[in-house]
Amino acid sequence: MEKTKPSFFQRISKYVREVKSEMKKVVWPSFKKIRQNTLVVMLYVFIVGIVIWILDALFTWAMSFIINR
């Protein structure tokens, strides 16, 4: 026997039910943890920005030294 393909609305209904089921399993972080993680990310972005800025200045100096010698 051949199975019939579910209708568009049946597939959407199934999808919504599955999403609701999965959302009940999610463990949401506390506000304190969100704040802590945000600060860590901001710190790392700042540090990486400084490192990129220093490398850019170093490479710019090196290139101008090579070009002007």
CHARMM internal coordinates of N, CA and C (Angstrom, degrees):
IC EDIT
DIST 1 N 1 CA 1.4493
DIST 1 CA 1 C 1.5210
ANGL 1 N 1 CA 1 C 110.09
DIST 1 C 2 N 1.2763
ANGL 1 CA 1 C 2 N 113.84
DIHE 1 N 1 CA 1 C 2 N 148.57
DIST 2 N 2 CA 1.4542
ANGL 1 C 2 N 2 CA 121.19
DIHE 1 CA 1 C 2 N 2 CA -178.70
DIST 2 CA 2 C 1.5227
ANGL 2 N 2 CA 2 C 110.13
DIHE 1 C 2 N 2 CA 2 C -98.90
DIST 2 C 3 N 1.3302
ANGL 2 CA 2 C 3 N 116.18
DIHE 2 N 2 CA 2 C 3 N 131.66
DIST 3 N 3 CA 1.4674
ANGL 2 C 3 N 3 CA 119.73
DIHE 2 CA 2 C 3 N 3 CA 177.00
DIST 3 CA 3 C 1.5187
ANGL 3 N 3 CA 3 C 108.98
DIHE 2 C 3 N 3 CA 3 C -80.94
DIST 3 C 4 N 1.3192
ANGL 3 CA 3 C 4 N 115.65
DIHE 3 N 3 CA 3 C 4 N 140.95
DIST 4 N 4 CA 1.4562
ANGL 3 C 4 N 4 CA 118.60
DIHE 3 CA 3 C 4 N 4 CA 176.75
DIST 4 CA 4 C 1.5202
ANGL 4 N 4 CA 4 C 109.33
DIHE 3 C 4 N 4 CA 4 C -89.28
DIST 4 C 5 N 1.2910
ANGL 4 CA 4 C 5 N 114.42
DIHE 4 N 4 CA 4 C 5 N 147.15
DIST 5 N 5 CA 1.4545
ANGL 4 C 5 N 5 CA 120.80
DIHE 4 CA 4 C 5 N 5 CA -179.19
DIST 5 CA 5 C 1.5303
ANGL 5 N 5 CA 5 C 108.52
DIHE 4 C 5 N 5 CA 5 C -73.97
DIST 5 C 6 N 1.3603
ANGL 5 CA 5 C 6 N 117.27
DIHE 5 N 5 CA 5 C 6 N 133.58
DIST 6 N 6 CA 1.4678
ANGL 5 C 6 N 6 CA 118.99
DIHE 5 CA 5 C 6 N 6 CA 178.64
DIST 6 CA 6 C 1.5274
ANGL 6 N 6 CA 6 C 110.52
DIHE 5 C 6 N 6 CA 6 C -63.14
DIST 6 C 7 N 1.3157
ANGL 6 CA 6 C 7 N 115.12
DIHE 6 N 6 CA 6 C 7 N 151.08
DIST 7 N 7 CA 1.4592
ANGL 6 C 7 N 7 CA 119.43
DIHE 6 CA 6 C 7 N 7 CA -178.84
DIST 7 CA 7 C 1.5243
ANGL 7 N 7 CA 7 C 110.27
DIHE 6 C 7 N 7 CA 7 C -69.64
DIST 7 C 8 N 1.3047
ANGL 7 CA 7 C 8 N 115.59
DIHE 7 N 7 CA 7 C 8 N 166.46
DIST 8 N 8 CA 1.4581
ANGL 7 C 8 N 8 CA 122.28
DIHE 7 CA 7 C 8 N 8 CA -179.66
DIST 8 CA 8 C 1.5230
ANGL 8 N 8 CA 8 C 110.86
DIHE 7 C 8 N 8 CA 8 C -56.62
DIST 8 C 9 N 1.3276
ANGL 8 CA 8 C 9 N 117.47
DIHE 8 N 8 CA 8 C 9 N -45.43
DIST 9 N 9 CA 1.4619
ANGL 8 C 9 N 9 CA 121.62
DIHE 8 CA 8 C 9 N 9 CA -177.61
DIST 9 CA 9 C 1.5267
ANGL 9 N 9 CA 9 C 111.78
DIHE 8 C 9 N 9 CA 9 C -70.28
DIST 9 C 10 N 1.3158
ANGL 9 CA 9 C 10 N 117.77
DIHE 9 N 9 CA 9 C 10 N -32.27
DIST 10 N 10 CA 1.4667
ANGL 9 C 10 N 10 CA 120.64
DIHE 9 CA 9 C 10 N 10 CA 175.98
DIST 10 CA 10 C 1.5272
ANGL 10 N 10 CA 10 C 110.56
DIHE 9 C 10 N 10 CA 10 C -66.97
DIST 10 C 11 N 1.3261
ANGL 10 CA 10 C 11 N 116.26
DIHE 10 N 10 CA 10 C 11 N -40.05
DIST 11 N 11 CA 1.4611
ANGL 10 C 11 N 11 CA 119.46
DIHE 10 CA 10 C 11 N 11 CA 178.47
DIST 11 CA 11 C 1.5219
ANGL 11 N 11 CA 11 C 111.15
DIHE 10 C 11 N 11 CA 11 C -66.57
DIST 11 C 12 N 1.3237
ANGL 11 CA 11 C 12 N 117.76
DIHE 11 N 11 CA 11 C 12 N -40.33
DIST 12 N 12 CA 1.4703
ANGL 11 C 12 N 12 CA 120.88
DIHE 11 CA 11 C 12 N 12 CA 177.70
DIST 12 CA 12 C 1.5203
ANGL 12 N 12 CA 12 C 110.00
DIHE 11 C 12 N 12 CA 12 C -65.25
DIST 12 C 13 N 1.3174
ANGL 12 CA 12 C 13 N 116.98
DIHE 12 N 12 CA 12 C 13 N -42.65
DIST 13 N 13 CA 1.4600
ANGL 12 C 13 N 13 CA 120.79
DIHE 12 CA 12 C 13 N 13 CA 179.19
DIST 13 CA 13 C 1.5271
ANGL 13 N 13 CA 13 C 110.87
DIHE 12 C 13 N 13 CA 13 C -61.36
DIST 13 C 14 N 1.3233
ANGL 13 CA 13 C 14 N 116.41
DIHE 13 N 13 CA 13 C 14 N -43.51
DIST 14 N 14 CA 1.4624
ANGL 13 C 14 N 14 CA 120.63
DIHE 13 CA 13 C 14 N 14 CA 178.27
DIST 14 CA 14 C 1.5279
ANGL 14 N 14 CA 14 C 110.32
DIHE 13 C 14 N 14 CA 14 C -62.97
DIST 14 C 15 N 1.3198
ANGL 14 CA 14 C 15 N 116.71
DIHE 14 N 14 CA 14 C 15 N -42.78
DIST 15 N 15 CA 1.4598
ANGL 14 C 15 N 15 CA 121.32
DIHE 14 CA 14 C 15 N 15 CA 179.29
DIST 15 CA 15 C 1.5298
ANGL 15 N 15 CA 15 C 110.69
DIHE 14 C 15 N 15 CA 15 C -60.21
DIST 15 C 16 N 1.3069
ANGL 15 CA 15 C 16 N 118.16
DIHE 15 N 15 CA 15 C 16 N -46.57
DIST 16 N 16 CA 1.4645
ANGL 15 C 16 N 16 CA 122.27
DIHE 15 CA 15 C 16 N 16 CA -179.39
DIST 16 CA 16 C 1.5256
ANGL 16 N 16 CA 16 C 110.07
DIHE 15 C 16 N 16 CA 16 C -62.78
DIST 16 C 17 N 1.3282
ANGL 16 CA 16 C 17 N 117.87
DIHE 16 N 16 CA 16 C 17 N -42.84
DIST 17 N 17 CA 1.4702
ANGL 16 C 17 N 17 CA 120.74
DIHE 16 CA 16 C 17 N 17 CA 177.87
DIST 17 CA 17 C 1.5263
ANGL 17 N 17 CA 17 C 110.93
DIHE 16 C 17 N 17 CA 17 C -60.86
DIST 17 C 18 N 1.3213
ANGL 17 CA 17 C 18 N 116.87
DIHE 17 N 17 CA 17 C 18 N -43.24
DIST 18 N 18 CA 1.4595
ANGL 17 C 18 N 18 CA 120.49
DIHE 17 CA 17 C 18 N 18 CA 179.86
DIST 18 CA 18 C 1.5232
ANGL 18 N 18 CA 18 C 111.78
DIHE 17 C 18 N 18 CA 18 C -66.22
DIST 18 C 19 N 1.3222
ANGL 18 CA 18 C 19 N 117.10
DIHE 18 N 18 CA 18 C 19 N -38.68
DIST 19 N 19 CA 1.4659
ANGL 18 C 19 N 19 CA 120.40
DIHE 18 CA 18 C 19 N 19 CA 177.69
DIST 19 CA 19 C 1.5194
ANGL 19 N 19 CA 19 C 109.83
DIHE 18 C 19 N 19 CA 19 C -63.82
DIST 19 C 20 N 1.3295
ANGL 19 CA 19 C 20 N 117.79
DIHE 19 N 19 CA 19 C 20 N -44.94
DIST 20 N 20 CA 1.4635
ANGL 19 C 20 N 20 CA 120.83
DIHE 19 CA 19 C 20 N 20 CA 178.85
DIST 20 CA 20 C 1.5248
ANGL 20 N 20 CA 20 C 110.73
DIHE 19 C 20 N 20 CA 20 C -60.46
DIST 20 C 21 N 1.3180
ANGL 20 CA 20 C 21 N 116.09
DIHE 20 N 20 CA 20 C 21 N -41.45
DIST 21 N 21 CA 1.4572
ANGL 20 C 21 N 21 CA 120.78
DIHE 20 CA 20 C 21 N 21 CA 179.46
DIST 21 CA 21 C 1.5247
ANGL 21 N 21 CA 21 C 110.98
DIHE 20 C 21 N 21 CA 21 C -62.87
DIST 21 C 22 N 1.3160
ANGL 21 CA 21 C 22 N 117.13
DIHE 21 N 21 CA 21 C 22 N -44.02
DIST 22 N 22 CA 1.4631
ANGL 21 C 22 N 22 CA 120.75
DIHE 21 CA 21 C 22 N 22 CA -179.65
DIST 22 CA 22 C 1.5256
ANGL 22 N 22 CA 22 C 111.46
DIHE 21 C 22 N 22 CA 22 C -69.12
DIST 22 C 23 N 1.3263
ANGL 22 CA 22 C 23 N 117.33
DIHE 22 N 22 CA 22 C 23 N -36.10
DIST 23 N 23 CA 1.4674
ANGL 22 C 23 N 23 CA 120.08
DIHE 22 CA 22 C 23 N 23 CA -179.40
DIST 23 CA 23 C 1.5265
ANGL 23 N 23 CA 23 C 111.37
DIHE 22 C 23 N 23 CA 23 C -65.55
DIST 23 C 24 N 1.3162
ANGL 23 CA 23 C 24 N 117.40
DIHE 23 N 23 CA 23 C 24 N -27.35
DIST 24 N 24 CA 1.4650
ANGL 23 C 24 N 24 CA 120.25
DIHE 23 CA 23 C 24 N 24 CA 177.59
DIST 24 CA 24 C 1.5254
ANGL 24 N 24 CA 24 C 111.29
DIHE 23 C 24 N 24 CA 24 C -70.60
DIST 24 C 25 N 1.3358
ANGL 24 CA 24 C 25 N 117.20
DIHE 24 N 24 CA 24 C 25 N -21.79
DIST 25 N 25 CA 1.4585
ANGL 24 C 25 N 25 CA 121.56
DIHE 24 CA 24 C 25 N 25 CA -178.65
DIST 25 CA 25 C 1.5314
ANGL 25 N 25 CA 25 C 112.71
DIHE 24 C 25 N 25 CA 25 C -86.89
DIST 25 C 26 N 1.3304
ANGL 25 CA 25 C 26 N 116.92
DIHE 25 N 25 CA 25 C 26 N -12.19
DIST 26 N 26 CA 1.4604
ANGL 25 C 26 N 26 CA 120.72
DIHE 25 CA 25 C 26 N 26 CA -175.89
DIST 26 CA 26 C 1.5233
ANGL 26 N 26 CA 26 C 109.96
DIHE 25 C 26 N 26 CA 26 C -69.93
DIST 26 C 27 N 1.3252
ANGL 26 CA 26 C 27 N 115.53
DIHE 26 N 26 CA 26 C 27 N 135.00
DIST 27 N 27 CA 1.4673
ANGL 26 C 27 N 27 CA 121.10
DIHE 26 CA 26 C 27 N 27 CA 174.36
DIST 27 CA 27 C 1.5231
ANGL 27 N 27 CA 27 C 106.42
DIHE 26 C 27 N 27 CA 27 C -101.73
DIST 27 C 28 N 1.3373
ANGL 27 CA 27 C 28 N 115.88
DIHE 27 N 27 CA 27 C 28 N 108.52
DIST 28 N 28 CA 1.4516
ANGL 27 C 28 N 28 CA 121.07
DIHE 27 CA 27 C 28 N 28 CA -176.17
DIST 28 CA 28 C 1.5275
ANGL 28 N 28 CA 28 C 109.73
DIHE 27 C 28 N 28 CA 28 C -82.53
DIST 28 C 29 N 1.3372
ANGL 28 CA 28 C 29 N 117.83
DIHE 28 N 28 CA 28 C 29 N 137.61
DIST 29 N 29 CA 1.4626
ANGL 28 C 29 N 29 CA 120.11
DIHE 28 CA 28 C 29 N 29 CA 179.19
DIST 29 CA 29 C 1.5270
ANGL 29 N 29 CA 29 C 111.17
DIHE 28 C 29 N 29 CA 29 C -72.81
DIST 29 C 30 N 1.3244
ANGL 29 CA 29 C 30 N 114.56
DIHE 29 N 29 CA 29 C 30 N 156.47
DIST 30 N 30 CA 1.4604
ANGL 29 C 30 N 30 CA 119.38
DIHE 29 CA 29 C 30 N 30 CA 178.36
DIST 30 CA 30 C 1.5308
ANGL 30 N 30 CA 30 C 109.06
DIHE 29 C 30 N 30 CA 30 C -75.75
DIST 30 C 31 N 1.3388
ANGL 30 CA 30 C 31 N 115.56
DIHE 30 N 30 CA 30 C 31 N 165.27
DIST 31 N 31 CA 1.4583
ANGL 30 C 31 N 31 CA 120.17
DIHE 30 CA 30 C 31 N 31 CA 178.74
DIST 31 CA 31 C 1.5238
ANGL 31 N 31 CA 31 C 110.23
DIHE 30 C 31 N 31 CA 31 C -62.11
DIST 31 C 32 N 1.3263
ANGL 31 CA 31 C 32 N 116.96
DIHE 31 N 31 CA 31 C 32 N -37.83
DIST 32 N 32 CA 1.4671
ANGL 31 C 32 N 32 CA 121.23
DIHE 31 CA 31 C 32 N 32 CA 179.22
DIST 32 CA 32 C 1.5343
ANGL 32 N 32 CA 32 C 110.32
DIHE 31 C 32 N 32 CA 32 C -61.07
DIST 32 C 33 N 1.3234
ANGL 32 CA 32 C 33 N 117.00
DIHE 32 N 32 CA 32 C 33 N -43.65
DIST 33 N 33 CA 1.4683
ANGL 32 C 33 N 33 CA 121.26
DIHE 32 CA 32 C 33 N 33 CA -179.71
DIST 33 CA 33 C 1.5315
ANGL 33 N 33 CA 33 C 110.52
DIHE 32 C 33 N 33 CA 33 C -67.34
DIST 33 C 34 N 1.3254
ANGL 33 CA 33 C 34 N 117.13
DIHE 33 N 33 CA 33 C 34 N -39.66
DIST 34 N 34 CA 1.4681
ANGL 33 C 34 N 34 CA 120.58
DIHE 33 CA 33 C 34 N 34 CA 178.11
DIST 34 CA 34 C 1.5240
ANGL 34 N 34 CA 34 C 109.77
DIHE 33 C 34 N 34 CA 34 C -62.10
DIST 34 C 35 N 1.3389
ANGL 34 CA 34 C 35 N 116.70
DIHE 34 N 34 CA 34 C 35 N -45.43
DIST 35 N 35 CA 1.4596
ANGL 34 C 35 N 35 CA 121.34
DIHE 34 CA 34 C 35 N 35 CA 179.90
DIST 35 CA 35 C 1.5337
ANGL 35 N 35 CA 35 C 110.19
DIHE 34 C 35 N 35 CA 35 C -62.04
DIST 35 C 36 N 1.3198
ANGL 35 CA 35 C 36 N 116.76
DIHE 35 N 35 CA 35 C 36 N -43.83
DIST 36 N 36 CA 1.4613
ANGL 35 C 36 N 36 CA 121.27
DIHE 35 CA 35 C 36 N 36 CA 179.81
DIST 36 CA 36 C 1.5274
ANGL 36 N 36 CA 36 C 110.92
DIHE 35 C 36 N 36 CA 36 C -62.14
DIST 36 C 37 N 1.3152
ANGL 36 CA 36 C 37 N 116.86
DIHE 36 N 36 CA 36 C 37 N -47.19
DIST 37 N 37 CA 1.4672
ANGL 36 C 37 N 37 CA 120.80
DIHE 36 CA 36 C 37 N 37 CA -179.80
DIST 37 CA 37 C 1.5245
ANGL 37 N 37 CA 37 C 111.30
DIHE 36 C 37 N 37 CA 37 C -64.00
DIST 37 C 38 N 1.3278
ANGL 37 CA 37 C 38 N 116.83
DIHE 37 N 37 CA 37 C 38 N -38.18
DIST 38 N 38 CA 1.4649
ANGL 37 C 38 N 38 CA 121.15
DIHE 37 CA 37 C 38 N 38 CA 178.72
DIST 38 CA 38 C 1.5220
ANGL 38 N 38 CA 38 C 110.42
DIHE 37 C 38 N 38 CA 38 C -62.90
DIST 38 C 39 N 1.3258
ANGL 38 CA 38 C 39 N 116.64
DIHE 38 N 38 CA 38 C 39 N -44.06
DIST 39 N 39 CA 1.4681
ANGL 38 C 39 N 39 CA 120.03
DIHE 38 CA 38 C 39 N 39 CA 179.00
DIST 39 CA 39 C 1.5246
ANGL 39 N 39 CA 39 C 111.50
DIHE 38 C 39 N 39 CA 39 C -64.08
DIST 39 C 40 N 1.3289
ANGL 39 CA 39 C 40 N 117.05
DIHE 39 N 39 CA 39 C 40 N -39.55
DIST 40 N 40 CA 1.4710
ANGL 39 C 40 N 40 CA 120.49
DIHE 39 CA 39 C 40 N 40 CA 178.29
DIST 40 CA 40 C 1.5232
ANGL 40 N 40 CA 40 C 110.14
DIHE 39 C 40 N 40 CA 40 C -63.13
DIST 40 C 41 N 1.3237
ANGL 40 CA 40 C 41 N 117.27
DIHE 40 N 40 CA 40 C 41 N -44.50
DIST 41 N 41 CA 1.4666
ANGL 40 C 41 N 41 CA 120.91
DIHE 40 CA 40 C 41 N 41 CA 179.63
DIST 41 CA 41 C 1.5284
ANGL 41 N 41 CA 41 C 110.28
DIHE 40 C 41 N 41 CA 41 C -63.13
DIST 41 C 42 N 1.3294
ANGL 41 CA 41 C 42 N 117.34
DIHE 41 N 41 CA 41 C 42 N -44.17
DIST 42 N 42 CA 1.4586
ANGL 41 C 42 N 42 CA 120.75
DIHE 41 CA 41 C 42 N 42 CA 179.46
DIST 42 CA 42 C 1.5348
ANGL 42 N 42 CA 42 C 110.85
DIHE 41 C 42 N 42 CA 42 C -62.15
DIST 42 C 43 N 1.3144
ANGL 42 CA 42 C 43 N 117.57
DIHE 42 N 42 CA 42 C 43 N -40.36
DIST 43 N 43 CA 1.4627
ANGL 42 C 43 N 43 CA 121.52
DIHE 42 CA 42 C 43 N 43 CA 178.63
DIST 43 CA 43 C 1.5297
ANGL 43 N 43 CA 43 C 110.58
DIHE 42 C 43 N 43 CA 43 C -62.81
DIST 43 C 44 N 1.3363
ANGL 43 CA 43 C 44 N 116.56
DIHE 43 N 43 CA 43 C 44 N -46.76
DIST 44 N 44 CA 1.4591
ANGL 43 C 44 N 44 CA 119.72
DIHE 43 CA 43 C 44 N 44 CA 179.66
DIST 44 CA 44 C 1.5193
ANGL 44 N 44 CA 44 C 111.64
DIHE 43 C 44 N 44 CA 44 C -64.43
DIST 44 C 45 N 1.3276
ANGL 44 CA 44 C 45 N 118.43
DIHE 44 N 44 CA 44 C 45 N -39.23
DIST 45 N 45 CA 1.4658
ANGL 44 C 45 N 45 CA 121.27
DIHE 44 CA 44 C 45 N 45 CA 177.45
DIST 45 CA 45 C 1.5244
ANGL 45 N 45 CA 45 C 109.69
DIHE 44 C 45 N 45 CA 45 C -61.96
DIST 45 C 46 N 1.3342
ANGL 45 CA 45 C 46 N 116.75
DIHE 45 N 45 CA 45 C 46 N -42.76
DIST 46 N 46 CA 1.4606
ANGL 45 C 46 N 46 CA 121.08
DIHE 45 CA 45 C 46 N 46 CA 178.80
DIST 46 CA 46 C 1.5252
ANGL 46 N 46 CA 46 C 110.57
DIHE 45 C 46 N 46 CA 46 C -62.86
DIST 46 C 47 N 1.3259
ANGL 46 CA 46 C 47 N 117.49
DIHE 46 N 46 CA 46 C 47 N -45.54
DIST 47 N 47 CA 1.4679
ANGL 46 C 47 N 47 CA 121.29
DIHE 46 CA 46 C 47 N 47 CA -179.52
DIST 47 CA 47 C 1.5263
ANGL 47 N 47 CA 47 C 111.07
DIHE 46 C 47 N 47 CA 47 C -63.97
DIST 47 C 48 N 1.3163
ANGL 47 CA 47 C 48 N 117.04
DIHE 47 N 47 CA 47 C 48 N -45.41
DIST 48 N 48 CA 1.4658
ANGL 47 C 48 N 48 CA 120.15
DIHE 47 CA 47 C 48 N 48 CA 179.36
DIST 48 CA 48 C 1.5266
ANGL 48 N 48 CA 48 C 109.83
DIHE 47 C 48 N 48 CA 48 C -64.24
DIST 48 C 49 N 1.3239
ANGL 48 CA 48 C 49 N 118.14
DIHE 48 N 48 CA 48 C 49 N -38.33
DIST 49 N 49 CA 1.4651
ANGL 48 C 49 N 49 CA 121.55
DIHE 48 CA 48 C 49 N 49 CA 176.59
DIST 49 CA 49 C 1.5188
ANGL 49 N 49 CA 49 C 111.83
DIHE 48 C 49 N 49 CA 49 C -60.50
DIST 49 C 50 N 1.3297
ANGL 49 CA 49 C 50 N 116.54
DIHE 49 N 49 CA 49 C 50 N -42.98
DIST 50 N 50 CA 1.4663
ANGL 49 C 50 N 50 CA 120.82
DIHE 49 CA 49 C 50 N 50 CA 177.85
DIST 50 CA 50 C 1.5300
ANGL 50 N 50 CA 50 C 110.66
DIHE 49 C 50 N 50 CA 50 C -63.69
DIST 50 C 51 N 1.3298
ANGL 50 CA 50 C 51 N 116.73
DIHE 50 N 50 CA 50 C 51 N -44.29
DIST 51 N 51 CA 1.4725
ANGL 50 C 51 N 51 CA 120.34
DIHE 50 CA 50 C 51 N 51 CA 179.51
DIST 51 CA 51 C 1.5249
ANGL 51 N 51 CA 51 C 110.38
DIHE 50 C 51 N 51 CA 51 C -61.75
DIST 51 C 52 N 1.3229
ANGL 51 CA 51 C 52 N 117.93
DIHE 51 N 51 CA 51 C 52 N -43.99
DIST 52 N 52 CA 1.4724
ANGL 51 C 52 N 52 CA 121.10
DIHE 51 CA 51 C 52 N 52 CA 179.15
DIST 52 CA 52 C 1.5248
ANGL 52 N 52 CA 52 C 109.99
DIHE 51 C 52 N 52 CA 52 C -63.66
DIST 52 C 53 N 1.3303
ANGL 52 CA 52 C 53 N 117.56
DIHE 52 N 52 CA 52 C 53 N -40.58
DIST 53 N 53 CA 1.4629
ANGL 52 C 53 N 53 CA 121.76
DIHE 52 CA 52 C 53 N 53 CA 179.10
DIST 53 CA 53 C 1.5349
ANGL 53 N 53 CA 53 C 110.50
DIHE 52 C 53 N 53 CA 53 C -62.28
DIST 53 C 54 N 1.3329
ANGL 53 CA 53 C 54 N 117.03
DIHE 53 N 53 CA 53 C 54 N -44.18
DIST 54 N 54 CA 1.4688
ANGL 53 C 54 N 54 CA 121.13
DIHE 53 CA 53 C 54 N 54 CA 179.17
DIST 54 CA 54 C 1.5311
ANGL 54 N 54 CA 54 C 110.46
DIHE 53 C 54 N 54 CA 54 C -64.58
DIST 54 C 55 N 1.3401
ANGL 54 CA 54 C 55 N 117.08
DIHE 54 N 54 CA 54 C 55 N -44.56
DIST 55 N 55 CA 1.4670
ANGL 54 C 55 N 55 CA 119.79
DIHE 54 CA 54 C 55 N 55 CA 178.93
DIST 55 CA 55 C 1.5271
ANGL 55 N 55 CA 55 C 111.28
DIHE 54 C 55 N 55 CA 55 C -63.42
DIST 55 C 56 N 1.3264
ANGL 55 CA 55 C 56 N 117.20
DIHE 55 N 55 CA 55 C 56 N -39.47
DIST 56 N 56 CA 1.4592
ANGL 55 C 56 N 56 CA 121.22
DIHE 55 CA 55 C 56 N 56 CA 178.42
DIST 56 CA 56 C 1.5328
ANGL 56 N 56 CA 56 C 110.16
DIHE 55 C 56 N 56 CA 56 C -62.17
DIST 56 C 57 N 1.3270
ANGL 56 CA 56 C 57 N 116.62
DIHE 56 N 56 CA 56 C 57 N -45.65
DIST 57 N 57 CA 1.4608
ANGL 56 C 57 N 57 CA 120.34
DIHE 56 CA 56 C 57 N 57 CA 178.86
DIST 57 CA 57 C 1.5260
ANGL 57 N 57 CA 57 C 110.53
DIHE 56 C 57 N 57 CA 57 C -63.17
DIST 57 C 58 N 1.3259
ANGL 57 CA 57 C 58 N 116.70
DIHE 57 N 57 CA 57 C 58 N -41.43
DIST 58 N 58 CA 1.4688
ANGL 57 C 58 N 58 CA 121.06
DIHE 57 CA 57 C 58 N 58 CA 179.72
DIST 58 CA 58 C 1.5272
ANGL 58 N 58 CA 58 C 111.34
DIHE 57 C 58 N 58 CA 58 C -63.74
DIST 58 C 59 N 1.3254
ANGL 58 CA 58 C 59 N 117.06
DIHE 58 N 58 CA 58 C 59 N -47.02
DIST 59 N 59 CA 1.4631
ANGL 58 C 59 N 59 CA 120.42
DIHE 58 CA 58 C 59 N 59 CA 179.58
DIST 59 CA 59 C 1.5259
ANGL 59 N 59 CA 59 C 111.45
DIHE 58 C 59 N 59 CA 59 C -66.69
DIST 59 C 60 N 1.3181
ANGL 59 CA 59 C 60 N 117.46
DIHE 59 N 59 CA 59 C 60 N -36.70
DIST 60 N 60 CA 1.4654
ANGL 59 C 60 N 60 CA 120.50
DIHE 59 CA 59 C 60 N 60 CA 177.19
DIST 60 CA 60 C 1.5248
ANGL 60 N 60 CA 60 C 109.89
DIHE 59 C 60 N 60 CA 60 C -63.19
DIST 60 C 61 N 1.3282
ANGL 60 CA 60 C 61 N 116.63
DIHE 60 N 60 CA 60 C 61 N -45.53
DIST 61 N 61 CA 1.4658
ANGL 60 C 61 N 61 CA 120.50
DIHE 60 CA 60 C 61 N 61 CA 178.08
DIST 61 CA 61 C 1.5271
ANGL 61 N 61 CA 61 C 110.59
DIHE 60 C 61 N 61 CA 61 C -61.50
DIST 61 C 62 N 1.3360
ANGL 61 CA 61 C 62 N 117.05
DIHE 61 N 61 CA 61 C 62 N -43.71
DIST 62 N 62 CA 1.4652
ANGL 61 C 62 N 62 CA 121.13
DIHE 61 CA 61 C 62 N 62 CA -179.12
DIST 62 CA 62 C 1.5233
ANGL 62 N 62 CA 62 C 110.66
DIHE 61 C 62 N 62 CA 62 C -63.28
DIST 62 C 63 N 1.3109
ANGL 62 CA 62 C 63 N 117.56
DIHE 62 N 62 CA 62 C 63 N -43.96
DIST 63 N 63 CA 1.4674
ANGL 62 C 63 N 63 CA 120.87
DIHE 62 CA 62 C 63 N 63 CA -179.27
DIST 63 CA 63 C 1.5281
ANGL 63 N 63 CA 63 C 110.88
DIHE 62 C 63 N 63 CA 63 C -64.97
DIST 63 C 64 N 1.3383
ANGL 63 CA 63 C 64 N 116.71
DIHE 63 N 63 CA 63 C 64 N -42.54
DIST 64 N 64 CA 1.4697
ANGL 63 C 64 N 64 CA 118.43
DIHE 63 CA 63 C 64 N 64 CA 179.78
DIST 64 CA 64 C 1.5300
ANGL 64 N 64 CA 64 C 110.01
DIHE 63 C 64 N 64 CA 64 C -68.43
DIST 64 C 65 N 1.3189
ANGL 64 CA 64 C 65 N 118.22
DIHE 64 N 64 CA 64 C 65 N -33.04
DIST 65 N 65 CA 1.4660
ANGL 64 C 65 N 65 CA 121.10
DIHE 64 CA 64 C 65 N 65 CA 176.21
DIST 65 CA 65 C 1.5241
ANGL 65 N 65 CA 65 C 110.55
DIHE 64 C 65 N 65 CA 65 C -64.83
DIST 65 C 66 N 1.3315
ANGL 65 CA 65 C 66 N 116.99
DIHE 65 N 65 CA 65 C 66 N -43.23
DIST 66 N 66 CA 1.4787
ANGL 65 C 66 N 66 CA 121.22
DIHE 65 CA 65 C 66 N 66 CA -179.70
DIST 66 CA 66 C 1.5247
ANGL 66 N 66 CA 66 C 110.34
DIHE 65 C 66 N 66 CA 66 C -67.65
DIST 66 C 67 N 1.3228
ANGL 66 CA 66 C 67 N 117.16
DIHE 66 N 66 CA 66 C 67 N -42.36
DIST 67 N 67 CA 1.4572
ANGL 66 C 67 N 67 CA 120.57
DIHE 66 CA 66 C 67 N 67 CA -176.51
DIST 67 CA 67 C 1.5417
ANGL 67 N 67 CA 67 C 111.03
DIHE 66 C 67 N 67 CA 67 C -70.08
DIST 67 C 68 N 1.3177
ANGL 67 CA 67 C 68 N 119.04
DIHE 67 N 67 CA 67 C 68 N -38.23
DIST 68 N 68 CA 1.4603
ANGL 67 C 68 N 68 CA 122.64
DIHE 67 CA 67 C 68 N 68 CA -173.52
DIST 68 CA 68 C 1.5277
ANGL 68 N 68 CA 68 C 114.73
DIHE 67 C 68 N 68 CA 68 C -92.52
DIST 68 C 69 N 1.3025
ANGL 68 CA 68 C 69 N 119.65
DIHE 68 N 68 CA 68 C 69 N 6.29
DIST 69 N 69 CA 1.4698
ANGL 68 C 69 N 69 CA 118.15
DIHE 68 CA 68 C 69 N 69 CA -178.33
DIST 69 CA 69 C 1.4758
ANGL 69 N 69 CA 69 C 113.40
DIHE 68 C 69 N 69 CA 69 C -83.72
END
COOR INIT
IC SEED 1 N 1 CA 1 C
IC BUILD
